[in-house]
Amino acid sequence: HDHVRDRMAAYTAFEKKIKSAKAMHRFDDLERLEGHNKPSYNLAASLRERYPTFAMAMKDVDDALSTISMYASMSPEIKSETTIEFHHALPSGLHRKAHNILQDWMNFVVESKALKKSFISIKGYY
């Protein structure tokens, strides 16, 4: 996973350069950085390495769906105990994105008729 780490390090360095240019009011450097030098990374190679077949990927989908379900069920804002203000509990749009992904997954399961048997336990749905 060295290529992912290298790409993430390059992206972190890029973000530091952007932050520095904004702080020093160097707008010409900022335009140059934002326009052409933004590093990108693609996780497709790592995913193919970790999950060579679709069946292997489906075996681990429950962990991802559990996390997405948690974010979808959380309130995007929480009320402060000391004031009448609301504070953001989740990053902007995360609740909505998680809810949409969960709905898409449920629609896929219904349309493909993939769910044959299920039961509910203390630990979750199976």
C-alpha positions in Angstrom: 0.0 0.0 0.0 3.0 2.3 -0.5 1.4 4.0 -3.5 -1.6 5.0 -1.4 0.6 6.4 1.3 2.7 8.3 -1.2 -0.3 9.8 -2.8 -1.8 10.8 0.5 1.5 12.4 1.6 1.5 14.4 -1.7 -2.0 15.5 -1.1 -1.2 16.6 2.5 1.8 18.5 1.3 -0.4 20.2 -1.4 -3.0 21.2 1.3 -0.2 22.7 3.4 1.0 24.8 0.4 -2.6 26.0 -0.3 -3.0 26.9 3.4 0.3 28.8 3.4 -0.5 30.7 0.2 -3.8 31.8 1.6 -2.3 32.9 4.9 0.4 34.9 3.1 -2.1 36.4 0.6 -0.1 35.1 -2.4 -3.1 34.8 -4.7 -1.0 34.2 -7.8 0.6 31.1 -6.2 -2.8 30.1 -5.0 -4.3 30.2 -8.5 -1.3 28.3 -9.9 -1.6 25.6 -7.2 -5.4 25.1 -7.4 -5.4 25.2 -11.2 -2.8 22.6 -12.3 -0.9 20.9 -9.5 -3.6 19.3 -7.4 -2.6 15.7 -6.8 -5.1 12.9 -7.2 -5.2 9.4 -6.1 -7.2 6.3 -7.2 -7.9 3.5 -4.8 -9.0 1.1 -7.5 -5.6 -0.7 -7.6 -5.7 -1.2 -3.8 -9.3 -2.4 -3.9 -8.5 -4.9 -6.7 -5.5 -6.1 -4.6 -7.6 -6.5 -1.5 -10.7 -8.0 -3.2 -9.8 -9.8 -6.4 -13.3 -11.1 -6.9 -16.7 -9.6 -6.3 -17.6 -12.4 -3.9 -14.7 -11.6 -1.7 -15.8 -7.9 -1.6 -19.3 -8.9 -0.6 -18.0 -10.8 2.4 -16.7 -7.6 3.9 -19.6 -5.3 2.9 -21.3 -5.7 6.3 -18.7 -3.6 8.1 -19.0 -0.8 5.6 -22.8 -0.9 5.7 -22.8 -0.9 9.5 -20.7 2.3 9.5 -22.9 3.9 6.8 -26.0 3.0 8.8 -24.6 4.6 11.9 -23.9 7.9 10.1 -27.3 7.8 8.4 -29.1 7.3 11.7 -27.2 10.1 13.5 -28.6 13.5 13.7 -26.6 16.0 11.6 -26.9 18.6 14.4 -26.9 18.3 18.2 -28.3 20.8 20.6 -25.9 22.4 23.0 -26.6 21.8 26.7 -25.5 25.3 27.8 -27.0 27.4 25.0 -29.9 27.4 22.6 -27.5 26.9 19.6 -27.1 23.8 17.5 -23.7 22.4 16.6 -22.8 20.2 13.7 -22.1 16.7 14.8 -21.2 15.4 11.4 -19.2 17.0 8.5 -21.2 18.8 6.0 -23.4 16.5 3.9 -22.2 13.3 5.5 -25.6 12.4 6.9 -27.4 13.0 3.6 -24.8 11.0 1.6 -24.9 8.1 4.1 -28.7 8.1 3.9 -28.6 8.1 0.1 -26.1 5.2 -0.1 -28.1 3.2 2.4 -31.3 3.7 0.4 -29.5 2.8 -2.8 -28.2 -0.4 -1.2 -31.7 -1.3 0.1 -33.2 -0.7 -3.4 -30.5 -3.0 -4.9 -31.3 -5.8 -2.4 -35.0 -5.5 -3.1 -34.7 -5.3 -6.9 -32.2 -8.2 -7.1 -34.2 -10.3 -4.7 -30.9 -11.1 -2.9 -32.4 -11.4 0.6 -33.8 -14.9 1.1 -33.6 -15.4 4.9 -33.0 -13.1 7.7 -33.2 -12.8 11.5 -32.7 -10.2 14.2 -30.5 -10.6 17.2 -28.9 -8.5 19.8 -25.8 -8.1 17.7 -27.6 -7.0 14.6 -29.6 -8.1 11.5 -28.5 -11.3 9.7 
